[in-house]
Amino acid sequence: MDVYAALADPVRRSLLVQLADEGACRVADLTAGRGISRPAVSRHLRVLGEAGLVQAQDVGRERHYRLEAAPLGEVVDYARRLAGAGLAPPVGTAPTPPVGAHALDALDLEVRRTVRERRPGEARHTATTDDTEETA
């Protein structure tokens, strides 16, 4: 099974997050709070196992699953390649603003000019008068 295909399902992604956060877990632990059956979780774990993303270990009568992060290296490399192509800023760098500093300076100047032109007590909106009479 392809790593990308295994990651395509939101249930499988949430299982991986839980395994990353909590460490090795039983199927019963992974089923709790998901609203799906244990056999469904087991099938998802089988797909993740085929992709090499989880490893099962028998502990007594129970089977514990743990995350195998090595296959995620391919996904990380792919994401870095996309980030390098300008689709996202590299991790740890400040994003480039969508407009240049000169445009922001011009905006600041215009805001200050507008504030200065408005005098205290001056009406902000002019009322329009209507020349028609009201009829009952």
C-alpha angles and dihedrals in degrees: 000000000000117000091228092052090049091051093048093082116079092213091056091047090052090049090054091049091051092049090048092050100040105026122222113010139180122239089251090056092048092048095053112107096003100099093227130104127262092247089055091051089047090054091050090049090050090055090048089049092051088054090050093243097119133034123207122216124187112228108182108303093341132080118220122201124207133184120260105203098184096087089054088069089082090055092046091051090049092050091048090051090053091046090053090053090064098260091116134006115258115264112272097022128109114252118248112247114245091234131044124254091249090062091051090049090053090049091050090051092050093049091050091048092051092049091048092050092054109082123204111269093019115134113249095207127035116228117234119221123217118217094204122096124233116244127202 
